Amino acid sequence: MTDAGDFVDSTLRDEGSEYRAADDQERLHSDLRFYGASVGAVRGTVRDLARKYPGMSHDDITALSSELWREPVFERRLASVVLLQANVSRLIGTDLTRIEGFVRDARLAALVDPLAIDVIGPLREGLDRRDQVRADLALDRWARDDPWLARAALLSPLRALRAGAGDWPGFARRASVAGDSSVVTDVIDRVRSEVGASRPDLTA
């Protein structure tokens, strides 16, 4: 384990409690291990990481995200998500391959949804036109591939759509091929509801 990875892991262990770990595992219906650290503690740990290890490069950040994800511990994986959220402006189109692996492995809304809304969507929005086209091809494939990948693809434009921008045609295209799993249908309804409240012209 790297020094940075060890710092995150040991801090999350110290922040955990057996009671919260058992409660979180039951609430999320997950087979992952839980340290019992709060979401606030995870976010605080990632902030402390940035202060302790300033100047981390793109490769440092993405490698650490994979290192944290590798162990099937919820708080480590959430820290990986938060790390990517905090550095999303530094991510590049090819990072979608790594993130696809995370989504395939997660199969848990508490991890997939923030990855989709706060990492995949802003990453795609920040690309130049050529790389956006490549990203859109990947997201179209996700929508046809696996329910959890489809969920991520469908949720990815939500933040931009809320802000008055976003790829509504892409959402509609993916919704039409994503299947009828409850993993998918609840986020289709969610996006339509949230967007329709402020942009009814799109959802008509």
C-alpha positions as CSV (number, residue, x, y, z in Angstrom):
1,M,0.0,0.0,0.0
2,T,1.3,3.5,-0.8
3,D,1.8,6.1,2.0
4,A,-1.3,8.0,0.7
5,G,-3.4,4.9,0.6
6,D,-2.3,3.8,4.1
7,F,-3.1,7.3,5.4
8,V,-6.7,7.1,4.1
9,D,-7.2,3.5,5.2
10,S,-5.8,4.0,8.7
11,T,-7.8,7.3,9.2
12,L,-11.0,5.7,8.1
13,R,-10.4,2.7,10.5
14,D,-9.8,5.2,13.4
15,E,-13.0,7.1,12.5
16,G,-15.1,3.9,12.4
17,S,-17.4,2.3,14.9
18,E,-18.7,-1.3,15.0
19,Y,-22.3,0.0,15.7
20,R,-22.3,2.2,12.6
21,A,-20.7,-0.5,10.5
22,A,-23.4,-3.0,11.3
23,D,-26.1,-0.3,10.8
24,D,-24.7,0.8,7.4
25,Q,-24.3,-2.8,6.2
26,E,-27.9,-3.6,7.0
27,R,-29.2,-0.3,5.6
28,L,-27.4,-0.7,2.3
29,H,-27.9,-4.4,2.0
30,S,-24.3,-4.9,0.9
31,D,-21.8,-7.7,1.1
32,L,-19.0,-5.2,1.4
33,R,-17.1,-4.8,4.6
34,F,-17.7,-1.6,6.6
35,Y,-15.4,0.3,8.9
36,G,-18.3,2.3,10.3
37,A,-16.9,5.8,9.4
38,S,-19.5,8.5,8.5
39,V,-19.8,10.1,5.1
40,G,-18.5,13.3,6.7
41,A,-15.4,11.5,8.0
42,V,-14.7,10.1,4.5
43,R,-15.0,13.5,3.0
44,G,-12.8,15.0,5.7
45,T,-10.2,12.3,5.2
46,V,-9.9,13.1,1.5
47,R,-9.6,16.8,2.3
48,D,-6.8,16.0,4.8
49,L,-5.2,13.8,2.2
50,A,-4.9,16.8,-0.2
51,R,-3.2,18.9,2.5
52,K,-0.9,16.1,3.5
53,Y,0.1,15.2,-0.1
54,P,-0.1,18.4,-2.1
55,G,0.7,18.4,-5.8
56,M,-0.6,15.0,-6.6
57,S,-0.5,14.4,-10.4
58,H,-3.4,13.1,-12.5
59,D,-1.7,9.7,-12.5
60,D,-1.2,9.8,-8.7
61,I,-4.9,10.5,-8.2
62,T,-6.2,7.8,-10.6
63,A,-3.8,5.2,-9.2
64,L,-4.8,6.0,-5.7
65,S,-8.5,5.8,-6.6
66,S,-7.8,2.3,-7.9
67,E,-5.8,1.4,-4.8
68,L,-8.6,2.5,-2.5
69,W,-11.2,0.7,-4.6
70,R,-9.3,-2.6,-4.7
71,E,-10.3,-3.7,-1.2
72,P,-14.1,-4.5,-0.8
73,V,-14.6,-2.0,2.0
74,F,-17.4,0.6,1.6
75,E,-15.6,3.5,3.1
76,R,-12.5,3.0,1.0
77,R,-14.5,2.9,-2.2
78,L,-16.5,5.9,-1.1
79,A,-13.2,7.7,-0.5
80,S,-12.2,6.7,-4.0
81,V,-15.3,8.3,-5.4
82,V,-14.8,11.5,-3.3
83,L,-11.2,11.7,-4.5
84,L,-12.4,11.6,-8.1
85,Q,-15.1,14.2,-7.3
86,A,-12.5,16.6,-5.9
87,N,-10.3,16.2,-8.9
88,V,-12.8,15.8,-11.7
89,S,-11.5,18.8,-13.6
90,R,-8.2,16.9,-14.0
91,L,-9.7,13.7,-15.4
92,I,-9.4,12.8,-19.1
93,G,-11.5,10.8,-21.5
94,T,-9.6,7.6,-21.1
95,D,-10.3,7.6,-17.4
96,L,-13.8,6.4,-18.3
97,T,-12.4,2.9,-18.7
98,R,-11.2,2.9,-15.1
99,I,-14.5,4.3,-13.9
100,E,-16.4,1.7,-15.9
101,G,-14.6,-1.0,-13.9
102,F,-15.7,0.7,-10.7
103,V,-19.3,0.8,-11.7
104,R,-19.3,-2.8,-12.8
105,D,-17.8,-3.8,-9.5
106,A,-19.9,-1.5,-7.2
107,R,-23.5,-2.6,-7.9
108,L,-24.6,-0.3,-5.2
109,A,-26.5,3.0,-5.6
110,A,-24.6,4.7,-2.8
111,L,-21.4,4.4,-4.9
112,V,-22.7,4.3,-8.5
113,D,-24.9,7.4,-8.2
114,P,-22.2,9.9,-7.0
115,L,-19.8,8.5,-9.5
116,A,-22.4,9.1,-12.3
117,I,-23.6,12.5,-11.2
118,D,-20.4,14.1,-9.9
119,V,-17.7,12.3,-11.8
120,I,-18.8,10.8,-15.1
121,G,-21.2,13.7,-16.1
122,P,-18.8,16.6,-15.3
123,L,-15.9,14.6,-16.9
124,R,-17.9,14.3,-20.1
125,E,-19.0,17.9,-20.1
126,G,-15.3,19.0,-19.7
127,L,-14.1,17.2,-22.8
128,D,-13.5,18.7,-26.2
129,R,-16.0,17.8,-28.9
130,R,-14.0,14.9,-30.3
131,D,-13.5,13.3,-26.9
132,Q,-17.2,14.0,-26.0
133,V,-18.2,11.9,-29.1
134,R,-16.0,9.1,-27.9
135,A,-17.4,9.3,-24.4
136,D,-21.0,9.3,-25.7
137,L,-20.2,6.1,-27.7
138,A,-19.0,4.5,-24.4
139,L,-22.1,5.7,-22.5
140,D,-24.4,4.4,-25.3
141,R,-22.7,1.0,-24.9
142,W,-23.1,1.1,-21.2
143,A,-26.8,1.6,-21.6
144,R,-27.2,-1.6,-23.5
145,D,-24.7,-3.6,-21.5
146,D,-25.5,-4.0,-17.8
147,P,-28.2,-2.4,-15.6
148,W,-25.7,-0.7,-13.3
149,L,-23.7,0.7,-16.2
150,A,-27.0,1.8,-17.7
151,R,-27.9,3.5,-14.4
152,A,-24.6,5.4,-14.4
153,A,-25.0,6.4,-18.1
154,L,-28.6,7.7,-17.4
155,L,-27.7,9.7,-14.3
156,S,-24.5,11.2,-15.8
157,P,-26.1,14.3,-17.4
158,L,-28.3,15.1,-14.4
159,R,-26.2,17.9,-12.9
160,A,-25.8,19.7,-16.3
161,L,-29.5,19.2,-17.0
162,R,-30.4,20.8,-13.7
163,A,-28.2,23.7,-14.6
164,G,-30.0,24.3,-17.9
165,A,-27.5,22.5,-20.2
166,G,-26.7,18.8,-20.5
167,D,-27.3,16.1,-23.1
168,W,-31.0,15.4,-23.0
169,P,-31.0,13.6,-26.4
170,G,-28.3,11.3,-25.1
171,F,-30.4,10.6,-22.0
172,A,-33.5,9.9,-24.1
173,R,-31.5,7.6,-26.5
174,R,-30.1,5.6,-23.6
175,A,-33.4,5.4,-21.8
176,S,-34.9,3.8,-24.8
177,V,-32.5,0.9,-24.8
178,A,-31.6,0.5,-21.1
179,G,-34.2,-2.2,-20.3
180,D,-36.8,-2.4,-17.6
181,S,-34.7,-3.4,-14.5
182,S,-35.7,-1.5,-11.4
183,V,-32.0,-0.4,-11.2
184,V,-32.7,1.5,-14.4
185,T,-36.4,2.5,-14.3
186,D,-36.1,4.4,-11.0
187,V,-33.4,6.6,-12.3
188,I,-35.2,7.3,-15.6
189,D,-38.2,8.4,-13.5
190,R,-35.9,10.5,-11.2
191,V,-34.2,12.3,-14.1
192,R,-37.5,13.0,-15.8
193,S,-39.0,14.3,-12.6
194,E,-36.1,16.5,-11.6
195,V,-35.6,17.9,-15.1
196,G,-39.3,18.3,-15.8
197,A,-39.8,20.5,-12.8
198,S,-37.7,23.2,-14.3
199,R,-37.5,22.3,-18.0
200,P,-40.9,20.8,-18.9
201,D,-40.2,21.4,-22.6
202,L,-37.6,18.6,-22.5
203,T,-39.8,16.0,-20.8
204,A,-43.0,16.8,-22.8
